């Protein structure tokens, strides 16, 4: 008698490379009826909207989406108590991968992992397992325990500022030094598109708890974030 499987594992794929989305879709749909792709997204906004609409079982998430860190949206992706996130990334910075786990990811895999390992990891994450290497689990456990003991009254502003990437700090410096310059002028100075700049600003606003460039300017000057990053 077959095990009771009421429906395939619904997988949402989030990656800004169409070739990667195509390859993963073919790989996962080839496992039907065990699992199937229920949707795809290529930016943070689409990922949040699609996950809220579909409530997929597993979200396979790249951490770098058009230059925007998906760490910012990870808590929202797992807030529905149904979806579980498996990070599939080319990111090599261990601290970033550990942060993904701290933000709620149940699995972390590199994009050069064998196809069968990716399939197995999706199923394991769906079943409630952790697909994270022992060293990462050790670091995360240490962070969750020792940091709380050492800093029972951690400065929330310091935590917010620590979450800023080097690029985001560069953007803050440019915004403050550019004062009332337009987004187009700021984007040109930063050698990015206006769309990418807006994505970065949205991430910065969320991290620092501000709503617009004026509030960002005031916050940056107050907390001495206006200096050029090293």
C-alpha positions in Angstrom: 0.0 0.0 0.0 1.4 3.4 -1.0 2.1 6.0 1.8 -0.6 8.6 2.1 0.6 11.6 0.0 -2.3 13.9 -0.5 -0.6 16.2 -3.0 2.8 16.8 -4.5 5.3 19.1 -2.6 4.5 22.5 -4.0 7.8 24.4 -4.8 8.2 28.1 -5.4 11.5 29.0 -7.2 13.1 32.4 -6.6 16.1 33.3 -8.7 16.9 36.3 -10.9 18.5 34.1 -13.6 16.0 32.7 -16.1 18.3 29.9 -17.1 18.5 28.7 -13.5 14.7 29.0 -13.1 14.3 26.9 -16.3 16.7 24.2 -15.2 15.3 23.9 -11.7 11.7 23.8 -13.1 12.6 20.9 -15.4 14.4 19.1 -12.6 11.6 19.4 -10.1 8.7 18.8 -12.4 10.6 15.7 -13.5 9.9 14.4 -10.0 6.1 14.5 -10.4 4.0 13.4 -8.6 6.4 13.7 -5.6 6.8 17.4 -6.2 6.0 20.1 -8.7 6.8 23.8 -9.3 3.8 26.0 -8.4 5.4 29.3 -9.2 8.5 31.3 -9.9 9.8 34.8 -9.0 12.8 36.7 -9.9 12.9 39.6 -7.4 12.1 40.2 -3.8 8.8 41.9 -4.4 7.5 39.1 -6.6 8.8 36.5 -4.2 6.8 38.0 -1.2 3.7 38.5 -3.3 3.8 35.0 -4.8 4.5 33.3 -1.5 1.7 35.1 0.1 -0.7 34.1 -2.7 0.3 30.5 -3.1 1.7 29.5 0.4 4.0 26.9 -1.2 5.4 24.0 0.8 9.0 24.8 0.0 10.6 28.0 -1.3 13.9 27.5 -3.1 15.6 30.9 -2.6 18.6 32.5 -4.1 20.1 35.1 -1.7 21.2 37.6 -4.4 18.2 38.9 -6.4 19.3 41.7 -8.8 21.8 43.0 -6.3 19.2 43.0 -3.5 19.7 40.7 -0.5 16.9 38.2 0.0 17.8 38.0 3.7 15.5 41.0 4.1 12.4 39.1 3.0 13.2 35.7 4.4 11.2 36.2 7.6 8.2 37.2 5.6 8.5 34.2 3.4 8.2 31.8 6.4 5.6 33.9 8.3 2.6 31.8 7.1 3.5 28.7 9.1 3.3 26.6 6.0 6.2 27.5 3.8 9.8 26.4 4.5 12.8 28.0 2.8 15.7 26.2 1.3 18.5 28.5 0.2 20.2 27.6 -3.0 22.9 30.1 -3.7 26.4 30.8 -5.0 27.1 32.9 -2.0 30.4 32.0 -0.3 30.4 34.4 2.6 29.7 32.1 5.6 28.3 34.9 7.8 25.6 35.5 5.1 24.7 31.9 5.1 24.5 31.8 8.8 22.3 34.8 8.8 19.9 33.0 6.4 19.5 30.2 9.0 19.0 32.8 11.8 16.3 34.4 9.6 14.4 31.1 9.2 16.0 29.1 6.4 15.7 25.3 7.0 18.3 24.3 4.4 21.4 25.8 2.7 22.9 24.4 -0.4 25.3 25.7 -3.0 24.2 26.0 -6.7 27.0 23.5 -7.7 25.4 20.7 -5.6 24.4 17.6 -7.6 20.8 17.6 -8.8 19.8 14.6 -6.7 21.0 16.3 -3.6 18.9 19.4 -4.4 15.8 17.1 -4.8 16.5 15.2 -1.6 17.0 18.5 0.3 13.7 19.9 -0.9 11.9 16.7 0.4 13.8 16.7 3.7 13.1 20.4 4.3 9.4 19.8 3.5 9.4 16.9 6.1 10.7 19.3 8.8 14.4 18.3 8.7 17.3 20.7 8.7 19.6 20.5 5.7 22.5 22.5 7.2 26.0 21.3 7.8 27.1 20.7 11.4 29.5 23.5 11.5 26.8 26.1 10.5 24.4 24.6 13.1 27.1 25.0 15.7 27.8 28.6 14.8 24.1 29.5 14.8 23.5 27.7 18.1 26.4 29.6 19.6 25.1 32.9 18.3 21.6 32.3 19.7 22.9 31.4 23.1 26.1 33.2 23.9 25.1 36.6 22.3 21.9 36.7 24.4 23.9 36.0 27.6 26.5 38.6 26.8 24.1 41.3 25.5 20.8 40.9 27.4 20.0 44.5 26.4 21.4 44.6 22.9 21.1 48.0 21.2 18.4 47.5 18.5 19.9 50.3 16.4 23.3 48.6 16.4 21.6 45.4 15.2 19.8 47.3 12.4 23.0 49.0 11.3 25.0 45.7 11.4 22.5 44.2 8.9 23.5 46.8 6.2 25.6 45.5 3.4 28.7 47.4 2.2 26.8 48.5 -0.9 23.9 49.8 1.2 26.3 51.8 3.3 27.8 53.2 0.1 24.3 54.2 -1.0 23.6 55.9 2.3 26.8 57.9 2.1 25.9 58.9 -1.5 22.3 59.9 -0.5 23.6 62.1 2.4 26.4 63.7 0.4 24.0 64.2 -2.6 21.4 65.8 -0.3 18.5 66.7 -2.6 19.8 65.0 -5.8 17.3 63.0 -7.8 17.3 59.2 -7.9 18.5 59.3 -11.5 21.6 61.4 -10.5 22.3 59.2 -7.5 22.0 56.1 -9.6 24.4 57.5 -12.1 26.9 58.3 -9.4 26.6 54.8 -8.0 26.8 53.2 -11.5 23.5 51.4 -11.0 20.1 51.6 -12.6 17.3 53.6 -11.0 15.4 50.4 -10.5 18.3 48.8 -8.7 18.8 51.9 -6.6 15.1 51.8 -5.6 15.5 48.2 -4.6 18.5 49.0 -2.4 16.6 52.0 -0.8 13.6 49.8 0.0 15.9 47.4 1.7 17.7 50.2 3.6 14.3 51.7 4.7 13.1 48.3 6.0 16.3 47.6 7.9 16.6 51.0 9.5 12.8 51.6 10.1 12.6 54.7 8.0 10.1 55.6 5.3 11.8 57.9 2.9 15.0 59.6 1.9 14.5 62.5 4.3 14.1 60.2 7.3 17.1 58.2 6.0 19.1 61.4 5.8 18.2 62.3 9.4 18.9 58.8 10.7 22.2 58.6 8.9 23.5 61.9 10.3 22.2 61.1 13.8 23.9 57.7 13.8 27.0 58.7 11.9 26.3 56.5 8.9 27.1 59.3 6.5 30.8 58.5 6.3 32.1 56.6 3.2 32.4 52.9 3.9 35.9 51.4 4.0 
